Amino acid sequence: MEAAFAVAPETAGFVAAAVGSLDRAALRPAGRDDRLMVPGPLEIVGLSGTLSLDGPHLHVAVSDAGGGMRGGHLLHGSPVRTTAEIVLGLTDAVQFTRPHDPRTGYAELAAEPGRDP
């Protein structure tokens, strides 16, 4: 997904829909700064987020064979098991960036006007 956005001419993107499975999931759950590894196999139950020139911000919900759910920020180290069908919406009407916000301490989404038509 990141590679596809990197070569696209558009300057902002979002995940419109996603289904698939993962071998395992590397997550950063709410309120944690460390990585949580969730063993698989896992089904992608939900995936949402934005793609900016500064990188993606993605949240995922996954379920295991027993139906147990986990979720959080999706991190590198989450390999696709059989398939991941991800539909992206792309535009150059706006440009997404992620400048550092001193108030929150995180890189937060900013939307600026995009290219002129």
Beta strands, then each sheet from edge to edge (+ up, - down):
strand 1: 12-28
strand 2: 36-52
strand 3: 55-63
strand 4: 69-74
strand 5: 80-91
strand 6: 94-97
strand 7: 100-101
strand 8: 106-107
strand 9: 110-113
sheet 1: 5+ 1- 2+ 3- 4+
sheet 2: 6+ 9-
sheet 3: 7+ 8-
end
